[in-house]
Amino acid sequence: MLGIPMIEWVGYAASLFIAISLLMTSIIKLRIFNTIGCILFVVYGFVIRAYPVIVTNGAIILINFWNLYRIYLDNKDLE
């Protein structure tokens, strides 16, 4: 499409999700959108063999999951 390789579109989509996540007012939505962007960056990193991209975004995914889990536990205690 437009002479741009498909993997570059994955990279652009990842960047877009990360940028959109920073516009979220809800921390849950922010972490979900950020996680989607990070997953796309991990895929992008694997394809282009950019290991720092894989490691960094993989770590951010784990951090997002951990924080979403903590939010879940805090809300569960309120029930």
Phi, psi and omega in degrees: 000121179057024179074009180259128179300148183304322182296330176293325176297323176297316177298318177295319179297318178300313179299319180297316179296320178296315180297316180297322181301327181285350177269350184287139175269338177269127181296329179293312178298319179303311183292325179292311179296320179296320178296317178300315178299318180294321177299316178298322177293325177296315177300312178302314180298320178298315184294318182267004179057047176256087187296324175299325178295318180296310184296313182297311182288328174298318178295320179296322176301313179298319178297316179298315178299316180299314181291323175296321177297317178297319177298317178301313180296320179296320179287329178294325179293335181282343183283000000 
